[in-house]
Amino acid sequence: MKIIIDTHIFLWALASPSKIETQKLNILESPTNIIYVSSITIAEIMIKASIGKLQINFDPVDLAKQSGFELLDFSGQDALQLKDLPFHHRDPFDRMLISQSLTLKYPLMTDDVKIKLYECKVI
């Protein structure tokens, strides 16, 4: 299965895997799944670091690759859904991940309950 992971899942997988529930951790670790870190997640991490909301001392792209995650670019096609996406969620990064999930039909792994209000599959 191809899965996009939300930013907090990515950060937890790197630094605090115990925060991820066992079922999700098993999915992340299964060699039969392809786990994607979206370019949106990288952008969110870097923007939050630049404004002091997040302290990072690593290259998230390099660490994603070292951790066995695949990188997934956000395309213009992915962005098209944003126009009609309901405003259940106001966070622009989450809205872009939702749009990408809907376009590609890949489930989104998250603990964010607001994302369940959308039509994308949530793990």
C-alpha positions, -999 to +999 in steps of 0.1 A: +000+000+000+012+035-007+007+059+023+014+096+028+024+104+064+014+137+081+042+159+094+038+149+131+039+112+122+072+118+103+087+136+132+075+110+157+089+082+135+123+099+136+125+110+172+097+094+193+082+063+177+066+054+210+041+082+204+028+063+173+001+037+181+012+001+176-010-006+146+003+025+127+039+017+136+034-018+122+021-003+090+051+020+088+075-008+094+059-033+069+082-038+039+050-043+017+041-006+022+056+024+005+056+053+029+058+088+015+070+120+030+055+148+010+074+179-001+047+197+018+059+181+051+095+192+043+082+228+037+062+228+069+092+217+089+115+243+074+090+271+078+083+262+114+120+261+120+125+295+104+100+311+127+112+294+158+082+270+163+104+240+158+140+233+165+158+210+140+194+201+137+190+176+108+183+176+071+148+162+069+152+151+032+184+132+040+169+117+072+137+106+053+158+088+028+179+072+055+148+060+073+135+042+042+108+068+034+101+079-002+099+115-011+067+127-029+066+160-048+035+182-045+023+188-081+001+214-097-024+185-102-024+179-065-031+216-059-063+217-081-084+201-053-077+229-029-102+252-046-132+230-037-119+215-004-142+224+025-127+244+053-131+218+080-094+224+085-077+257+082-040+246+084-027+251+048-001+223+051-027+198+062-051+210+034-023+204+009-017+169+023-054+162+021-056+174-015-026+153-024-041+123-007-074+128-026-057+133-060-034+103-057-059+081-038-032+073-012-043+071+024-030+097+048-016+085+081-023+111+109-036+115+144-054+148+134-091+141+139-101+170+117-087+152+086-113+125+091-139+151+080-126+148+045-132+122+019-096+110+018-088+076+035-072+081+069-050+056+087 
